[in-house]
Amino acid sequence: MKTISDRIFELIKERGMSQKYFSEKTGIAQSTISDWKKKKTNPVSDKILIISETLGVSPYELLSGAEHVGTRSNESTTYVVDKGTELGSLIEAYQSMGTSDQKRIIGYMQALMDMKK
């Protein structure tokens, strides 16, 4: 049976991340991440959410190794976006606008989407 740290390293590899990049994104020291690998230990519980967000999986999937496909919970309605990306800059600009400008942007986006149909 795989440990949580085994799943973390698999996901890091699948996502093409380096351990250094993963460390920078999560704020977890590289030495701590190395200890997970060398000593076969697992991260502390307060790091599970940031690890899940960084790797793009649910905490359930990270902890269990199984993708949650049940019907009892709702689909996630939250996106985690890095502010340093183009999309992050776009969201930040949008949030700084007034309501009327935001509505205009939404209108432009809808018109573009309609044109592609």
RANOR-V544569 format. One record per residue. SS is DSSP state (H for helix, E for strand, - for the rest). OMEGA is omega as a letter, one per 40 degrees, with the letter a starting at -180 (NA if undefined). BURIAL is I if it has 9 or more other ideal C-beta (glycine too) atoms within 8 Angstrom, else O. Layout:
SS | OMEGA | BURIAL
SS | OMEGA | BURIAL
This chain:
- | a | O
- | i | O
- | i | O
H | a | I
H | i | I
H | i | O
H | i | I
H | a | I
H | i | I
H | a | I
H | i | I
H | i | I
H | i | O
H | a | O
- | i | O
- | a | O
- | i | I
- | i | O
H | i | I
H | i | O
H | i | O
H | i | I
H | a | I
H | a | O
H | a | I
H | a | I
- | i | O
- | a | I
- | i | O
H | i | I
H | i | O
H | i | I
H | i | I
H | i | I
H | i | I
H | a | I
H | a | I
H | a | O
H | a | O
- | i | O
- | a | O
- | i | O
- | i | I
- | a | O
H | a | O
H | i | O
H | a | I
H | a | I
H | a | O
H | i | I
H | i | I
H | i | I
H | a | O
H | a | I
H | i | I
- | i | O
- | i | O
- | i | I
H | i | I
H | a | O
H | a | I
H | a | I
H | a | O
H | a | O
- | a | O
- | i | O
- | a | O
- | a | O
- | a | O
- | a | O
- | a | O
- | a | O
- | a | O
- | i | O
- | i | O
- | i | O
- | a | O
- | i | O
- | i | O
- | a | O
- | i | O
- | a | O
- | a | O
- | i | O
- | i | O
H | i | O
H | i | O
H | i | I
H | i | I
H | i | O
H | i | I
H | i | I
H | i | O
H | a | I
H | a | O
H | a | O
- | i | I
- | a | O
H | a | O
H | i | O
H | i | O
H | i | I
H | i | O
H | i | O
H | i | I
H | i | O
H | i | O
H | a | O
H | i | O
H | i | O
H | i | O
H | i | O
H | i | O
H | a | O
H | a | O
- | a | O
- | NA | O
